[in-house]
Amino acid sequence: MRSFLKYTFATLVGSFLGLFLFLGVGFGSLIWLIVSTASKTGEPTVEDKSVLVFDLSATIRDTQPQLSSRQAVESALGEPDESVLTLRNVLQTLEAAAEDDKIVGLYLRGTNAETSTGYAILREVRQALDEFRESGKPIYAYDLNWSEKEYYLASAANKVFVNPSGMVLINGFSSRTAFYKEALDKYGIGIQVVRAGKYKSAVEPYQRTELSDANRQQTQQLLDDIWREFRMTASRNREIDAQGLQIVASKWGLIQPPTAKSENLVDEVAYFDEVTAQLRELTEQSGEDTASFRNVGMVKYKSSLENGFDGSEEEANNQVAVVYAEGAIVPGSGTLQQVGSNRFSRRLRKLREDENVKAIVMRVNSPGGSATASEVIQREVKLTQQKKPIVISMGNYAASGGYLISTYGSKIYAEPNTITGSIGVYGLLPNVQELGNELGITWDGVKTNPFADLNTISRPKTEAEMQKLRQMVQQSYDRFLADVAQGRELERSQVADLAQGRVWSGVQAQKVGLVDELGGLEDAIAAAASMAELDQWQVQEYPKRSSFEERLLKQILQSRLGVDGEGSLVESQLQQEWQRLKQQMELLATLNDPQHIYALMPYKIEIE
């Protein structure tokens, strides 16, 4: 009943919060006071002999997404959302739990919900699980059906269980691309393309009906590298080697529990209550009349550790700033899910001028986007590198524009399964002349100059216009090559061979010189501190995530002023919902470069 009332109250407050805010600061402040008080009642505590529970269905991101009003109120009222976790929080929580005497073990709880976390981030988490295991505390992992991403983490466990009615899915990786050419032709939508780089295949779905040989080659190499890393990691703590996993994947694919056990993929075939009984023994509750075991979730446990910064003055004055470039790169401020060139560049300038910030780590998790916006950010990285160390940490992908903004880093880190490179640019130019004509629509007009209507979509581009666009794309590509050559200290001819829009795995990128070291975010932070010659330091993350009370109070004030921190009109609740809908068409929404030139990954790869 208590949970029902709490959820109902949170839903009502979240749904009508926007309306309440317009009633004035006084009433809004009352809501803020109520929620603030609720959020501070009952500090999270951890009982002795507890098991830390890690829900493997959670999405792990570099940064937390913006919460809706209802979600924020629920969180403030003591209902922590464990569906989305941040990478550093996961790593820090596992490290703390390994040393905490109250924590006696770790339970990896699998579910039927597939995580959307990328393999590069999962690799960092997997390494943290290995370190937890080395502490001597056991790891238990259970699921009804093990997917490959879940099993990638679960294979670090001392004991892996699967339900007798379940299965283990290890069948290798695949990637499929949808092609739209015939559909566009059918509906009379024309697409003209300008590109630099034979591997720059983002334009292929609009021109072809199947993969080009070059695209097939690079995709196969990429999948082979990521699959090889998967097999080497997943077999590390199991009585099966990487070649054995290859045989299992080719022979079985969908593996039934008895076979999974005989192939040493799992330790026991058991029901949930049987696994729970073993966890009760671990927490010394085996004699108690209970169907559960003493446990604490990741978010609640992390909250119990947070008592504010109590380090030395030296640490406060020696900061390593971690700034996140997550999402598509776009001109202007962009949304919270994008890397807006103006907003991101302004943040870099502030960190560059902050005397307490001795080094910067730029975490890049971006497929690229606008070539113009990428070059704006790249300039700020170059200026920053001339003043203080700025180390690049590449996540799931840092490709095309994501690689362009990384080129002048003092050092570049990537995971072996990071998708990077894709040094190339293209222009995508749609027109609806044929579609309009079929509907009885025609266009006509006048102009003062030959190129005055260059940006119209009512007709195909003329050959003279296409020539101009080819020149712009080639110039952008040439600058890209020159920047990589200068930033990576490589010969331009060498970069030209590595470019052509080709994507590379992190391990291959290191071999060819596009990446310095293989490692994760924490490795990059340690390297930045070392380059700044720091013995003690404090990590500060940007953008800073304010508390719920601070965000609510800010929204109250903004409702009175009518502007947000970036100077744009405050979005209504309806606009926010529309924004979520637009994310489903993220690619089209980010194609807004003023010159129609893009440094974007050749495709959004979905590994299955």
C-alpha positions in Angstrom: 0.0 0.0 0.0 2.8 2.4 0.9 4.4 1.9 -2.6 1.1 2.3 -4.3 0.4 5.6 -2.5 4.0 6.8 -3.1 3.8 6.0 -6.9 0.3 7.6 -7.1 1.5 10.8 -5.4 4.6 11.0 -7.6 2.6 10.5 -10.8 0.1 13.2 -9.8 2.8 15.7 -8.9 4.8 14.9 -12.0 1.8 15.2 -14.3 0.6 18.5 -13.0 4.0 20.0 -12.0 4.1 22.2 -15.2 0.7 23.6 -14.3 1.6 24.3 -10.7 4.8 26.2 -11.8 2.7 28.8 -13.5 0.8 29.6 -10.3 3.9 31.4 -9.0 7.1 31.0 -7.0 5.2 30.8 -3.7 3.2 27.6 -4.5 6.1 26.1 -6.4 8.4 26.7 -3.5 6.0 24.8 -1.3 6.2 21.8 -3.6 10.0 22.1 -3.6 10.0 22.2 0.2 7.7 19.1 0.5 9.8 17.1 -2.0 13.1 18.3 -0.5 12.0 17.2 2.9 10.9 13.8 1.6 14.1 13.2 -0.2 16.2 13.8 2.9 14.1 11.5 5.3 15.7 8.2 5.9 19.3 8.2 4.8 20.1 5.0 2.9 21.8 2.4 5.1 23.5 -0.9 4.3 23.0 -3.8 6.7 25.9 -6.1 7.6 26.4 -9.2 5.5 24.5 -7.8 2.5 24.8 -8.8 -1.2 25.1 -6.0 -3.7 22.6 -6.6 -6.6 23.5 -5.5 -10.1 20.6 -5.6 -12.5 22.1 -6.6 -15.9 19.1 -5.2 -17.8 20.1 -1.7 -16.8 21.4 0.7 -19.5 24.8 2.0 -18.7 25.6 5.4 -20.1 28.3 8.0 -19.7 25.8 10.5 -18.3 22.4 10.4 -16.7 19.5 11.3 -19.0 17.2 14.2 -18.1 14.4 12.9 -15.8 10.8 13.6 -16.5 8.9 15.4 -13.7 7.3 12.2 -12.5 10.6 10.3 -12.5 12.3 13.1 -10.6 9.6 13.2 -7.9 9.7 9.3 -7.6 13.4 9.5 -7.2 13.2 12.2 -4.5 10.5 10.2 -2.7 12.9 7.2 -2.3 12.2 5.1 -5.4 15.6 4.9 -7.0 15.6 4.2 -10.8 18.1 1.5 -11.5 17.2 1.2 -15.2 19.8 3.7 -16.2 23.2 3.8 -14.5 26.3 5.9 -15.3 29.6 4.2 -16.0 31.7 6.0 -13.4 29.0 5.3 -10.7 29.1 1.6 -11.6 32.9 1.4 -11.5 33.1 3.3 -8.3 30.3 1.3 -6.7 32.0 -2.0 -7.5 35.3 -0.8 -6.3 33.8 0.4 -3.0 31.8 -2.8 -2.5 34.9 -4.9 -2.9 36.5 -3.2 0.1 33.4 -2.8 2.2 33.1 -5.3 5.1 29.3 -5.0 5.0 29.2 -6.4 1.5 29.8 -10.2 1.3 29.2 -10.8 -2.4 27.7 -9.6 -5.6 24.6 -10.9 -7.4 24.3 -10.3 -11.2 20.6 -10.5 -11.8 19.7 -11.2 -15.4 16.3 -10.4 -16.9 14.6 -10.9 -20.2 15.0 -7.2 -20.9 17.9 -6.7 -23.3 20.3 -3.9 -22.3 21.2 -1.3 -24.9 24.6 -0.7 -23.4 27.4 -0.8 -26.0 30.2 -3.4 -25.8 33.0 -0.9 -25.1 31.2 0.3 -21.9 30.4 -3.3 -21.0 34.2 -4.1 -21.3 35.0 -1.5 -18.7 32.3 -2.9 -16.4 33.6 -6.4 -17.0 37.1 -5.4 -15.9 35.6 -4.0 -12.7 33.8 -7.3 -12.1 37.1 -9.1 -12.5 38.7 -6.8 -9.9 35.7 -7.4 -7.6 36.2 -11.2 -7.9 39.9 -10.8 -7.1 38.9 -9.3 -3.7 37.9 -12.8 -2.7 34.1 -12.0 -2.5 32.0 -14.4 -4.6 29.9 -13.3 -7.6 26.7 -15.2 -8.4 24.9 -14.7 -11.8 21.4 -16.0 -12.6 19.0 -15.7 -15.5 16.2 -17.5 -17.2 17.7 -16.8 -20.7 21.2 -15.5 -21.0 21.7 -13.0 -23.9 25.2 -12.4 -25.2 25.6 -9.0 -23.6 24.4 -10.3 -20.3 26.6 -13.3 -20.5 29.6 -11.1 -21.4 29.3 -9.8 -17.8 28.0 -12.9 -16.1 31.0 -14.9 -17.3 33.0 -13.1 -14.6 31.0 -14.8 -11.9 32.2 -17.6 -9.6 28.9 -19.3 -10.2 26.7 -18.9 -13.3 23.2 -20.3 -13.1 20.5 -20.8 -15.8 16.9 -21.8 -15.3 16.0 -25.4 -16.4 13.4 -23.9 -18.8 15.8 -21.3 -20.2 18.7 -21.1 -22.6 22.0 -19.4 -23.3 22.3 -17.4 -26.6 25.8 -17.4 -28.0 25.5 -17.3 -31.8 27.9 -14.7 -32.9 27.4 -11.1 -34.1 25.6 -9.8 -37.2 24.8 -6.4 -38.6 22.1 -5.6 -41.2 21.5 -2.4 -43.1 18.2 -1.2 -44.5 18.3 0.2 -48.0 15.7 2.9 -49.1 16.6 3.5 -52.8 13.7 1.7 -54.4 11.2 3.1 -51.8 12.5 6.6 -52.5 12.3 6.0 -56.2 8.7 4.6 -55.8 7.6 7.8 -54.0 9.4 10.2 -56.3 12.0 11.4 -53.8 15.4 12.1 -55.4 18.7 11.9 -53.5 21.9 13.4 -54.8 25.1 12.5 -53.0 28.6 13.9 -52.7 31.2 12.1 -50.6 34.9 11.8 -50.0 36.2 8.3 -49.1 35.2 5.0 -50.7 34.3 3.5 -47.3 32.0 6.4 -46.4 28.9 4.3 -46.7 26.3 6.4 -44.8 25.0 7.4 -48.2 24.6 3.8 -49.6 21.1 3.2 -48.3 19.9 6.0 -50.5 21.8 4.9 -53.6 22.0 1.1 -53.5 20.0 -1.9 -52.8 22.8 -3.9 -51.1 26.2 -3.5 -49.4 29.1 -2.3 -51.5 32.2 -4.5 -51.5 34.1 -1.8 -49.5 31.3 -1.5 -46.9 31.0 -5.3 -46.6 34.8 -5.6 -46.1 35.0 -3.0 -43.3 31.9 -4.3 -41.5 33.1 -7.8 -41.6 36.5 -6.8 -40.2 34.8 -4.7 -37.4 32.5 -7.6 -36.4 35.4 -10.1 -36.4 37.4 -7.8 -34.1 34.5 -7.3 -31.7 33.5 -11.0 -31.7 37.1 -12.0 -31.1 37.3 -9.7 -28.0 34.0 -11.1 -26.8 35.2 -14.7 -27.0 38.5 -13.9 -25.3 36.8 -12.0 -22.4 33.9 -14.3 -21.9 36.1 -17.4 -21.8 38.6 -15.9 -19.3 37.0 -17.4 -16.1 35.3 -20.4 -17.7 36.6 -23.9 -18.4 36.4 -23.2 -22.1 38.7 -21.2 -24.4 38.0 -18.7 -27.1 38.1 -21.3 -29.9 35.7 -23.5 -27.8 33.2 -20.6 -27.8 33.6 -20.3 -31.5 32.7 -23.9 -31.9 29.7 -23.6 -29.5 28.4 -20.6 -31.4 28.7 -22.3 -34.8 27.3 -25.7 -33.6 24.5 -24.7 -31.2 23.7 -20.9 -31.2 20.7 -21.4 -28.9 22.0 -23.6 -26.2 19.8 -25.6 -23.9 20.6 -25.7 -20.2 22.1 -29.3 -20.1 24.3 -28.5 -23.0 25.3 -25.2 -21.5 26.5 -27.0 -18.4 28.3 -29.7 -20.3 30.1 -27.1 -22.4 31.1 -25.2 -19.2 29.1 -22.1 -20.1 27.2 -22.3 -16.8 28.0 -24.0 -13.4 24.5 -25.1 -12.4 21.0 -25.5 -13.8 18.7 -24.2 -11.1 15.5 -22.5 -10.3 15.5 -19.0 -8.7 14.5 -20.3 -5.3 17.5 -22.6 -5.3 19.8 -19.7 -6.2 18.2 -17.6 -3.5 18.9 -20.4 -1.0 22.6 -20.2 -1.8 22.6 -16.5 -1.4 20.9 -16.8 2.0 23.8 -19.1 3.0 26.2 -16.4 1.9 24.4 -13.7 4.0 24.1 -16.2 6.9 20.3 -16.3 6.7 19.9 -20.0 5.8 18.0 -20.7 9.1 15.6 -17.8 8.8 12.1 -18.2 7.5 12.4 -15.9 4.5 12.3 -16.4 0.7 14.7 -13.6 0.0 18.2 -12.6 1.1 19.8 -9.5 2.6 20.6 -7.2 -0.3 21.1 -3.7 -1.5 20.8 -2.3 -5.1 23.5 -0.4 -6.9 21.8 3.1 -6.7 20.9 2.8 -3.0 24.4 1.5 -2.2 26.1 4.4 -4.1 23.8 6.9 -2.2 25.0 5.4 1.1 28.6 6.2 0.2 28.0 9.8 -0.8 28.8 12.1 2.1 30.2 15.0 0.1 33.9 15.8 -0.7 36.1 15.6 2.4 39.4 15.5 0.7 42.4 17.8 1.2 42.7 21.4 0.0 45.4 20.2 -2.4 42.8 17.8 -4.0 40.3 20.6 -4.3 42.8 22.9 -6.0 44.0 20.1 -8.3 41.1 19.0 -10.3 40.8 16.6 -13.3 37.7 17.6 -15.2 35.8 14.9 -17.1 33.7 16.5 -19.8 31.3 14.3 -21.8 30.7 14.5 -25.5 27.8 12.1 -25.8 25.4 12.0 -28.8 25.3 13.5 -32.3 27.4 16.6 -32.9 25.2 19.6 -34.1 25.6 23.3 -34.5 24.4 25.7 -31.8 23.5 24.5 -28.3 21.7 21.3 -29.2 19.6 19.2 -26.9 20.7 17.4 -23.7 21.1 14.2 -25.9 23.4 16.0 -28.4 26.8 17.6 -28.5 26.0 21.3 -29.3 29.1 23.0 -30.7 28.4 26.3 -29.0 27.6 24.9 -25.6 30.4 22.3 -25.6 33.0 24.8 -26.8 31.9 27.3 -24.1 32.4 24.6 -21.5 35.9 23.7 -22.8 36.9 27.4 -22.7 35.8 27.7 -19.1 37.7 24.6 -18.1 40.7 25.9 -20.0 40.7 29.1 -18.0 39.9 27.5 -14.6 43.2 27.5 -12.6 42.0 24.7 -10.4 41.5 22.4 -13.4 44.9 21.0 -14.0 43.9 18.4 -16.7 40.9 17.5 -18.7 39.5 14.1 -19.9 37.2 14.4 -22.8 35.0 11.3 -22.9 33.7 10.9 -26.5 30.7 8.7 -27.2 29.6 10.1 -30.5 29.1 8.9 -34.1 29.8 12.5 -35.3 27.4 14.7 -37.2 27.8 18.2 -38.6 31.3 18.7 -40.1 31.1 22.4 -39.3 30.1 21.9 -35.7 32.9 19.2 -35.3 35.5 21.7 -36.6 34.3 24.3 -34.1 34.8 21.9 -31.2 38.1 20.6 -32.6 39.5 24.1 -32.5 38.7 24.4 -28.8 40.4 21.1 -28.1 43.5 22.2 -29.9 43.7 25.5 -28.0 43.1 23.6 -24.7 45.8 21.1 -25.5 48.3 24.0 -25.8 47.6 25.1 -22.3 47.0 21.9 -20.3 46.7 18.1 -20.9 43.5 17.0 -22.5 43.2 13.2 -22.7 40.6 11.6 -25.0 38.7 8.6 -23.7 36.7 6.9 -26.5 33.5 4.9 -25.5 31.3 2.7 -27.6 32.1 4.8 -30.7 34.1 8.0 -31.5 33.9 8.0 -35.2 33.9 10.5 -38.0 33.1 13.9 -36.4 33.6 12.1 -33.0 37.1 11.3 -34.2 37.7 14.7 -35.7 37.1 16.4 -32.3 39.6 14.0 -30.7 42.5 14.5 -33.1 44.3 17.1 -31.0 44.1 15.2 -27.7 47.3 15.0 -25.7 46.7 11.2 -25.7 43.9 9.0 -27.0 42.5 6.0 -25.2 40.0 3.5 -26.7 38.7 0.1 -25.8 39.6 -2.8 -28.1 35.9 -2.9 -29.2 35.4 0.9 -29.6 34.2 1.8 -33.1 36.4 4.7 -34.3 38.0 6.3 -37.4 35.5 6.8 -40.3 37.7 9.7 -41.5 35.5 11.1 -44.3 32.7 13.4 -45.2 29.6 13.5 -47.4 26.7 15.6 -48.5 23.2 14.3 -48.8 20.8 16.3 -50.9 17.2 15.3 -51.2 14.6 16.7 -53.5 10.9 16.1 -53.9 10.3 17.4 -57.5 9.1 14.1 -58.9 6.9 13.4 -55.8 5.4 16.9 -56.1 4.8 16.5 -59.9 2.9 13.3 -59.3 0.7 15.1 -56.9 0.1 17.9 -59.3 2.5 20.3 -57.6 5.0 22.3 -59.7 7.4 25.1 -58.8 8.5 28.2 -60.5 10.3 31.4 -59.4 12.8 34.1 -60.1 16.3 34.8 -58.7 19.0 37.4 -58.8 22.0 35.1 -59.1 22.7 31.7 -60.5 23.1 30.0 -57.1 20.4 31.9 -55.2 18.1 28.9 -54.8 20.9 26.4 -54.1 19.2 25.1 -51.0 15.8 24.4 -52.5 14.5 20.8 -52.4 11.9 21.5 -55.1 14.4 20.3 -57.8 17.6 18.3 -58.2 20.9 20.3 -58.1 22.3 21.4 -61.4 25.7 20.1 -62.5 27.2 23.5 -61.7 25.8 23.4 -58.2 27.0 19.8 -57.7 30.5 20.9 -58.7 30.4 23.6 -56.0 29.3 21.1 -53.4 31.9 18.5 -54.5 34.6 21.2 -54.0 33.3 22.0 -50.5 33.1 18.3 -49.5 36.7 17.7 -50.8 38.0 20.8 -49.0 36.4 19.6 -45.8 37.9 16.1 -46.3 41.3 17.6 -47.0 41.1 19.6 -43.7 40.1 16.5 -41.9 43.2 14.6 -43.3 45.5 17.5 -42.4 44.2 17.8 -38.9 44.6 14.1 -38.3 48.1 14.2 -39.7 49.1 17.1 -37.5 47.3 16.0 -34.4 48.5 12.4 -34.6 52.0 13.3 -36.0 51.5 11.1 -39.1 52.4 11.6 -42.7 49.4 12.9 -44.7 49.8 10.1 -47.3 49.6 7.6 -44.4 46.5 9.2 -43.1 45.0 9.2 -46.6 45.4 5.4 -46.7 43.8 5.0 -43.2 40.9 7.4 -44.0 38.5 6.9 -46.9 35.7 6.9 -44.4 36.7 3.5 -43.1 35.7 2.4 -39.5 38.2 0.7 -37.3 37.9 -1.3 -34.0 40.0 0.2 -31.2 42.5 -2.6 -31.4 43.1 -2.0 -35.1 43.1 1.8 -34.6 45.9 1.5 -32.2 47.9 -0.6 -34.6 47.6 2.0 -37.4 48.3 5.0 -35.1 44.9 6.5 -34.7 44.8 5.6 -31.0 47.6 5.7 -28.4 46.6 3.3 -25.7 43.9 0.7 -25.1 42.0 1.4 -21.9 38.9 2.8 -20.3 37.8 6.0 -18.7 39.6 5.5 -15.4 42.8 4.8 -17.3 42.4 8.1 -19.1 41.8 10.0 -15.8 45.0 8.5 -14.3 46.9 9.4 -17.5 45.7 13.0 -17.4 46.7 13.3 -13.7 50.1 11.9 -14.5 50.6 14.3 -17.4 49.7 17.2 -15.1 52.2 15.8 -12.5 49.5 15.5 -9.8 50.0 13.4 -6.7 46.5 14.1 -5.3 43.5 15.2 -7.3 39.8 15.5 -7.3 37.6 14.4 -10.3 34.8 16.8 -11.4 32.4 15.8 -14.1 30.8 18.1 -16.6 28.0 18.9 -17.3 27.3 18.8 -13.6 24.1 17.1 -12.6 22.3 19.3 -10.1 20.1 17.8 -7.3 16.4 17.4 -7.9 15.7 20.3 -5.5 18.0 22.6 -7.4 16.5 21.7 -10.8 12.9 22.2 -9.5 13.7 25.6 -8.0 15.5 26.6 -11.2 12.4 25.5 -13.2 10.2 27.6 -10.8 12.3 30.7 -11.4 12.5 30.0 -15.2 8.7 29.9 -15.3 8.7 33.4 -14.0 11.5 34.7 -16.3 10.5 32.7 -19.4 14.0 31.7 -20.4 16.4 28.9 -19.6 20.2 29.0 -19.1 20.8 29.0 -22.8 18.5 31.9 -23.6 15.8 29.9 -25.4 12.1 29.7 -24.4 11.3 27.2 -21.7 9.9 24.1 -23.3 6.4 23.0 -22.3 5.6 19.5 -21.1 4.1 18.9 -24.5 7.3 20.0 -26.2 9.4 17.7 -24.0 7.2 14.7 -25.1 7.6 15.8 -28.7 11.4 15.9 -28.2 11.4 12.3 -27.1 9.4 11.4 -30.2 11.9 13.2 -32.4 14.7 11.0 -30.9 13.3 8.1 -32.9 14.3 10.0 -36.0 17.7 11.1 -34.6 19.6 10.8 -37.8 17.3 13.0 -39.8 17.1 15.5 -37.0 20.8 16.0 -36.8 21.3 16.6 -40.5 21.3 20.3 -40.1 24.8 21.4 -41.1 24.7 24.8 -42.8 26.8 23.6 -45.6 25.1 20.2 -45.8 28.4 18.4 -45.1 28.6 15.7 -42.5 31.4 13.8 -40.7 29.1 11.0 -39.6 29.6 7.3 -39.0 28.9 5.4 -42.2 25.9 3.7 -40.5 24.5 3.3 -37.0 25.7 -0.2 -36.4 23.5 -2.5 -34.4 25.4 -5.6 -33.3 23.1 -8.6 -32.9 
